[in-house]
Structure formats: structure tokens, C-alpha cells
């Protein structure tokens, strides 16, 4: 290797067993992180597309029953999940009251639409499970990998200065050890920075989806109330 030339791969290959183990664990963490990132990006894109498909059906349908029938051919989306869970609760209440519209109106007038809200909360929970899946792993990678890299750095520097303490060692002799130690910190940051950035990005996108679900839920409650209560 030419003097002054930085060869990260060679430094990693020449590193000690402990530092190599640290570097391999960091590389594995980075691979897992990017796999999660790509999977989450694909999921959010699909949910947004599926929501647009559902809203198009929702706006062009003339009754709640027609929308429900159309939902069978639609893929999972936040809006569909809220609607189907709410509609199922409404259907169960209708069946319990013998499909008597007058009794249903009296029930809603007396108790409100809490049964419908509880049904839609199931839909919110269903979507939250999908949105939050693997986010904890991404957060852990973002928070832990810098410390793992720092451990490799400290270990490598200890080894380098142990050589100096033995006497007769020069800076040229210990410099490679210090270099390999610092590479561990660099690789830790390379693994952590994308994980933290995308974790925050996905949290923001999840909050946006939550706001859209809340707005749709309120609109759905209004539609049901207008259609059932005189």
C-alpha cells in the first residue's frame, strides 16, 4: 500500500480478531438496516396507492353497502381498514336489533356512535401494526452501532498503546493499529446515520397517515350519523 493512501478494505483485513468481529457485526447491522428501510419504503408507497384506490371507490359509490362489496377486491390500506372495521360493527349492531331502523336510530340517539368508534380503532390498530413493524429494530441499530464501533476503536487503541508501552515501538509501528481502530468508529457511524435518518422519516410519514385516518374516521362517522339519524 502506497504511503498516505487510505485503503479501508486492507485496514479491515489487517485488523485484529476483536476489531474484525466488531466490523462484521456493524456491516451485518447495516445490511439489516437497509433491508428494513427498503421494505418500509415499499410498504408506505403501497399503502398510499391502495388508499387512493379506496377513496376513488368511496367517492363514487352511492351506499355504504356498495363500498363494502368493493372492498373485497381492494388491497390493504388505512382508509379501507377503518371503513371495513366500522362497517362490520354497524352490521353487527343492526343484526342485534333485528335490522329495525327505528331501534337503531334510538340506540344511536341514546348512546351515540361509540360502537362505531371502537370498531374503527381496530382498523387503526391493524394499520399501526404494519406501520410500526421493524421500526424498533431500526431505532436500535441507529442507537447501538455507534457504541459498538466505539468499542472496536477503544479496543484497537488499547492494543496500539500496549505496543508503545513495551518500549522500542515507533509511531510508524502503531499507526496501522490506530487506523484500524478508528475505522471501527467510522463503520459504526455509516451504519447508524441512515438508520436514524430513516427512522425519523418513517415516524413522520406514520404521523401523516395517522392524521389522514383520523380525518377519514370523522368523515365516516358523519356519513353514518346523517344516514341513520333523522
KARAQUI-V494284 format. One line per field, one symbol per residue. phi: phi as a letter, one per 40 degrees, with the letter a starting at -180 (. if undefined). burial: b if it has 24 or more other ideal C-beta (glycine too) atoms within 12 Angstrom, else e. Layout:
BEGIN
phi->???
burial->???
END
This chain:
BEGIN
phi->.cdgccbcccccccccccccccccccccccccdcccdcccccccccccccccccccccccccaccccccccccbcdadcccccccccccccccdcccgfcccccccccccbgbccccccccccccdccdccccgccccccccccdccccccccccccdccccccccggcbccccddccccccccccccccccdccccccccccccccccccccccccccccccccccbbc
burial->eeeeeeeeeebbeebbebbeebbebbbebbebbbebbeebeebbeebbebbeebbebbeeeeebeebbebbeebebbbbbbbbbbbbbbbeebbeeeeeeeeebeebbeeeebebbbebbebbbebbeebbbebbebbeebbebbbbbbbbbbebbbebbeeeeeeeeeeeeebebbbbbbbbbbbbbbbbbbbbbebbeebeebbeebeebbeebbeebbebbeeebee
END
